[in-house]
Amino acid sequence: MGAAGVVLLKNTNGALPLRNVSNIGVFGNGAGDPSEGLYFEGTKAGSTGLGFEYGTLSVGGGSGTGRSTYILSPLQALRERTNARIQLILNNEFIAGGDLSSIFPIPEVCLVFLKTWASEGYDRSEFENNWNSTAVVNTVAAKCPNTIVITHSGGVNTMPWASNPNVNAILAAHYPGQESGNSIVDILYGEVNPSGHLPYTIPKNESDYDIPIVNITGDAATDSSAWQSDFTEGQLIDYRHFDAKNITPLYEFGFGLSYTTFDITGPLEINKVGSINSSFPDPTRKIVPGGNPDLYTTLFEAKVNVTNTGNLTGATVVQSYLSLQGTDVPAGTPVRVLRGFEKLALNPGGWAVINFPLTRRDVSYWNVERQDWQIPRGQATVSVGFSSRDLRVMERVGLM
């Protein structure tokens, strides 16, 4: 499960998977064993709010955390997996100081492990990885022409070093749990082909998200008026915000590479399987949990062929997006919205057919005045691809 959550973001010149490596550099305070036990509360007096300084970050804090019975670090897993020489520096402050003279000769590959602590009660105030992460990556990459960065984080991180020509691969490994080391080493050595896709957008710049930080510490903590948030962004969150503002992300929502390649072959076929007799759902239907049952009537079915065009067995996540066009579509409607996704594994040269059903609700918008879901007059565009910006086929369908 830990390996399945890893997203391969960059892989220049086939840097991964590792092959016949005899000298490995390991850098960063996220590579070794946790220094403060198998559970970090993160709310004790004197806490930095960044989590423990040393050790792999397997889980976050707060009500969603857990106490591991053991944690296997990436450094331990590497030692168990390979006979290669391993040189290491785990102190981020020392690395950022720029003196890597203790590393000799230069490793064939340098693995940099970064982390971002997140916990209830210690909300993040920036997108960058913790512990002087940018200086750590730049210092290592300046010495090592084959640098691979692994991040353990619960969400979005900016990556100002992503375009560094010596950073050949980037893996967003998220919070992998107690098998942290084995899960990432399986990916590094190709025993597991990465198949994760981003459930968020990674921006080029922190300002691209334009999310104000609301500080309710100190006096504001007892002033309820300071807690007010009006959600003026409406529906335009994450990739919808980037689409609406025409902002190019670093890595878009739904993005994820593999050690093999995939393609969508043939046209997108859309079949109408239900009748549309009204813009609004049948008012005679009894309301149940989830709303009017008529909202979940399938009206269209989109069908595509997906092929593994590479040389390795692997999995990908095929995604379906829908754009509403019509004279009555309200302002603030997203450019496109995710309406379905399916993960499938294929052998080299193998192919499969994927069906995406579209219900009444999928092709509707919320009419504020009527307080009901409405199908607009006009058309909708259905697009299918491998991310919100990598849409390979599309087709229009008539609505009302």
C-alpha positions in Angstrom: 0.0 0.0 0.0 2.9 2.3 0.7 4.4 1.7 -2.7 1.0 2.2 -4.4 0.8 5.7 -2.9 4.1 6.8 -4.5 3.8 9.2 -7.4 6.7 9.4 -9.9 6.9 13.0 -10.9 10.1 13.2 -12.8 12.4 10.5 -14.4 15.0 12.0 -16.7 16.9 9.7 -19.0 15.6 6.6 -17.2 17.3 7.4 -13.9 14.9 5.0 -12.2 14.7 2.1 -11.6 18.2 1.7 -10.2 20.5 -0.8 -11.9 23.9 -2.1 -11.0 24.7 0.8 -8.6 27.7 0.2 -6.4 28.0 3.5 -4.6 24.9 5.2 -3.2 24.7 8.5 -1.3 21.9 9.0 1.2 21.1 12.5 2.4 18.5 14.2 4.6 16.9 13.8 8.0 14.0 11.8 6.5 16.1 8.8 5.6 17.0 7.1 9.0 15.2 5.7 12.0 12.9 8.1 14.0 14.8 9.8 16.7 12.0 10.2 19.2 10.2 6.9 19.3 7.6 5.2 17.1 5.0 7.8 17.8 5.3 11.6 17.7 2.7 13.6 19.5 3.9 17.0 18.1 1.9 19.0 20.7 4.3 19.1 23.6 5.8 22.3 24.9 8.8 23.3 22.9 7.8 21.5 19.8 8.9 23.1 16.6 5.7 22.2 14.8 7.8 20.4 12.2 7.7 17.0 13.7 10.8 15.0 14.9 14.0 16.2 13.3 15.5 12.8 12.5 13.8 9.8 11.0 11.5 8.8 8.2 8.0 10.3 8.4 5.6 7.5 8.1 2.4 9.1 9.4 1.1 12.5 10.2 -0.3 13.7 13.6 -3.6 14.5 15.0 -6.8 12.4 15.1 -5.8 10.5 11.9 -2.5 9.3 13.2 -1.5 5.9 14.6 1.1 4.2 16.8 3.3 1.9 14.7 4.5 -1.4 16.1 7.7 -0.9 14.1 9.0 1.5 11.5 11.4 0.3 8.8 13.4 3.3 7.5 14.6 3.8 3.9 18.2 3.6 5.1 17.6 0.2 6.8 15.8 -1.1 3.7 18.6 0.0 1.4 21.2 -1.8 3.6 19.1 -5.0 3.5 18.4 -4.7 -0.2 21.9 -4.0 -1.7 25.6 -4.7 -1.2 26.4 -1.3 -2.6 28.6 1.1 -0.6 26.3 3.6 1.2 27.6 7.0 2.2 25.4 9.2 4.2 24.8 12.6 5.9 21.5 12.9 7.7 21.8 16.3 9.3 20.0 18.9 7.2 21.7 21.8 8.8 25.1 20.3 8.1 24.2 19.5 4.5 22.8 23.1 3.9 26.1 24.4 5.1 27.6 23.2 1.9 30.5 21.0 3.2 30.2 17.6 1.6 33.9 16.8 1.7 33.3 13.7 3.7 31.5 12.1 0.7 34.2 10.5 -1.5 34.1 9.4 -4.2 31.0 11.0 -5.6 28.2 8.4 -5.5 26.7 7.1 -8.7 23.3 8.1 -7.3 22.4 10.5 -4.4 19.0 9.9 -2.7 17.7 12.9 -0.8 14.9 12.3 1.7 12.7 15.3 2.6 9.6 15.5 4.8 6.8 17.8 5.8 5.0 17.4 9.1 1.3 18.0 9.2 -0.9 17.6 12.3 -4.2 18.8 13.8 -3.3 21.8 15.9 -0.1 22.5 13.9 -1.4 23.5 10.5 1.2 24.1 7.8 2.0 27.8 7.0 3.9 27.1 3.8 4.1 24.6 1.0 7.8 24.0 1.0 9.2 20.9 2.6 10.5 21.4 6.2 14.1 21.5 7.6 15.7 23.8 5.0 14.8 21.4 2.3 15.7 23.6 -0.8 19.2 24.3 0.4 19.7 20.5 1.1 18.6 19.5 -2.4 20.7 22.3 -4.1 23.8 21.4 -2.1 23.6 17.7 -2.9 22.7 18.3 -6.6 25.6 20.7 -7.0 28.0 17.8 -6.1 26.0 14.8 -7.5 24.9 14.9 -11.1 22.4 12.0 -10.5 20.3 13.2 -7.6 16.9 11.7 -6.8 14.6 13.4 -4.4 12.0 11.6 -2.3 9.4 13.5 -0.3 7.3 12.2 2.6 4.4 14.6 3.1 0.6 14.6 3.6 -0.1 17.1 0.8 1.1 19.8 -1.6 4.8 20.8 -1.6 6.5 23.4 -3.8 9.6 22.2 -5.4 11.8 25.1 -6.4 14.6 22.6 -7.3 12.5 20.5 -9.7 14.1 22.0 -12.8 17.7 21.5 -11.5 19.4 19.6 -14.3 21.1 17.3 -11.7 17.8 16.3 -10.1 16.9 13.4 -12.4 14.0 11.9 -10.5 11.4 13.0 -8.0 9.1 10.7 -6.0 6.2 12.0 -3.9 6.0 9.1 -1.4 3.4 10.7 0.9 2.9 9.0 4.3 3.6 5.3 3.7 3.2 3.8 7.1 5.4 1.5 9.0 6.9 -0.2 5.8 8.2 3.2 4.8 11.6 1.9 3.8 10.5 -1.2 1.9 7.8 0.7 0.0 10.2 3.3 -1.4 13.1 0.8 -2.1 10.7 -1.4 -4.0 10.0 1.6 -6.3 13.7 2.6 -6.5 14.7 -0.8 -7.7 11.7 -1.4 -9.9 10.3 -4.3 -8.0 7.1 -2.2 -8.0 6.3 -0.1 -11.0 5.0 3.3 -9.7 1.3 3.9 -10.5 0.2 6.7 -8.1 -1.4 9.8 -9.5 -1.5 13.2 -7.8 -4.8 14.0 -5.9 -3.8 17.7 -5.9 -1.9 20.2 -8.0 1.7 21.1 -7.3 2.3 24.8 -8.2 5.4 26.3 -9.7 5.1 29.1 -7.1 3.3 29.2 -3.7 1.5 32.3 -4.8 -0.2 30.4 -7.7 -2.6 28.9 -5.1 -3.5 32.4 -3.7 -4.7 30.9 -0.4 -4.6 33.4 2.5 -3.4 32.0 5.8 -6.0 32.5 8.6 -4.1 32.8 11.9 -6.4 32.2 14.9 -3.6 31.8 17.5 -3.1 34.2 20.4 -6.0 36.7 20.9 -7.7 35.6 17.8 -8.3 32.2 19.3 -10.9 33.6 21.6 -12.5 36.0 19.0 -15.0 34.0 17.0 -15.2 36.8 14.4 -11.6 36.1 13.5 -12.6 32.6 12.5 -14.9 33.7 9.7 -14.2 32.3 6.2 -16.5 33.2 3.3 -15.2 30.6 0.8 -15.2 33.3 -2.0 -13.3 30.8 -4.2 -16.6 29.0 -4.7 -16.1 25.8 -6.7 -12.7 26.9 -8.0 -10.4 24.9 -5.8 -7.2 23.1 -6.8 -7.1 22.2 -10.5 -10.3 24.1 -11.1 -8.6 27.3 -9.8 -5.6 26.7 -12.1 -7.8 26.1 -15.1 -10.0 29.2 -14.4 -6.9 31.5 -13.9 -5.0 29.8 -16.8 -2.1 29.1 -14.5 0.4 26.5 -15.6 1.2 24.1 -12.7 4.5 22.3 -12.1 2.7 19.0 -11.9 -1.1 19.0 -12.4 -3.9 17.2 -10.6 -4.0 13.5 -11.7 -0.4 13.5 -12.9 1.8 10.4 -12.4 4.5 8.7 -14.4 5.4 5.0 -14.8 8.4 2.9 -15.8 6.3 2.0 -18.8 4.0 4.1 -21.1 0.3 4.1 -21.8 -1.9 5.5 -24.6 -5.6 5.8 -25.4 -6.1 4.2 -28.8 -9.1 4.9 -31.0 -11.8 7.5 -30.6 -13.9 8.3 -27.5 -17.2 6.6 -28.0 -20.2 8.1 -26.1 -23.5 6.3 -26.1 -26.8 7.7 -24.8 -28.3 5.2 -22.5 -31.0 7.2 -20.8 -33.7 9.8 -21.8 -33.7 13.4 -20.7 -37.3 14.5 -20.4 -36.6 17.5 -18.1 -33.8 19.8 -17.0 -34.6 18.9 -13.4 -34.8 15.5 -11.7 -38.2 13.9 -11.4 -39.9 15.7 -8.4 -42.2 12.8 -7.7 -39.3 10.6 -6.6 -39.0 10.2 -2.8 -35.9 11.9 -1.5 -33.4 9.5 0.1 -29.9 9.9 1.6 -27.8 11.4 -1.3 -30.8 13.3 -2.7 -33.3 12.5 -5.5 -32.7 9.0 -6.8 -33.2 10.3 -10.3 -29.9 12.2 -10.0 -28.1 8.8 -10.2 -29.8 7.6 -13.4 -27.1 6.9 -16.0 -27.7 9.1 -19.1 -24.5 8.5 -21.1 -21.7 6.0 -21.2 -18.2 7.0 -22.4 -15.9 4.2 -23.7 -12.2 4.2 -24.5 -9.4 1.7 -25.3 -6.3 1.9 -23.2 -3.0 0.2 -24.2 0.3 -0.4 -22.5 2.7 0.8 -25.2 5.9 0.2 -23.2 8.0 -2.8 -22.3 7.0 -3.4 -18.7 3.9 -4.5 -16.8 2.4 -1.5 -15.1 -0.8 0.3 -14.0 -2.2 3.7 -14.7 -5.2 5.7 -13.7 -7.5 6.7 -16.6 -9.5 9.8 -15.8 -12.7 11.3 -17.2 -13.5 15.0 -17.1 -16.6 16.9 -18.1 -17.1 20.6 -19.3 -20.5 22.1 -19.4 -21.3 24.6 -22.2 -24.7 26.3 -22.4 -26.4 29.7 -22.2 -27.7 29.1 -18.7 -24.4 27.7 -17.2 -23.7 30.1 -14.2 -20.6 32.2 -13.8 -18.0 30.4 -11.6 -18.7 27.0 -13.1 -15.3 25.2 -13.4 -13.7 24.8 -16.9 -13.8 21.0 -16.3 -14.6 18.7 -13.4 -13.4 15.1 -12.7 -16.3 12.7 -13.3 -14.6 9.3 -13.1 -11.4 7.4 -12.8 -10.2 3.8 -13.0 -6.9 2.2 -12.3 -6.0 -0.8 -14.4 -2.9 -2.9 -14.8 -1.7 -4.1 -18.2 1.1 -6.3 -19.6 3.3 -4.9 -22.4 1.1 -4.6 -25.5 -2.0 -5.4 -23.5 -5.1 -3.3 -23.8 -8.5 -2.9 -22.1 -11.8 -1.1 -22.6 -12.9 1.3 -19.9 -16.4 2.5 -19.4 -17.3 5.8 -17.7 -21.0 6.2 -16.8 -22.3 9.8 -16.6 -25.3 10.3 -14.4 -27.9 13.1 -14.4 -26.0 14.7 -11.6 -22.7 14.4 -13.5 -24.1 16.6 -16.3 -25.9 19.1 -14.0 -25.1 22.2 -12.1 -26.6 23.5 -8.9 -29.4 26.0 -9.6 -29.2 28.4 -6.6 -32.7 29.9 -7.2 -34.4 26.6 -7.7 -32.3 24.8 -5.0 -32.0 21.9 -7.3 -29.7 20.2 -9.9 -30.3 21.4 -13.4 -29.1 20.1 -16.8 -28.1 23.1 -18.9 -29.3 23.8 -22.4 -26.5 23.2 -24.8 -23.7 20.7 -24.9 -21.1 19.1 -22.7 -17.6 18.0 -23.6 -16.3 14.7 -22.2 -12.5 14.4 -22.1 -10.5 11.3 -21.1 -6.8 11.1 -20.4 -4.2 10.5 -17.7 -4.4 13.9 -15.8 -6.3 17.1 -15.8 -4.0 18.5 -18.4 -3.1 15.4 -20.3 -6.4 14.7 -22.1 -6.0 12.5 -25.1 -9.5 12.2 -26.5 -12.7 14.3 -26.3 -16.2 14.3 -27.7 -19.2 16.6 -27.4 -22.7 15.4 -26.4 -26.0 17.2 -26.7 -27.9 17.8 -23.5 -31.2 19.7 -23.4 
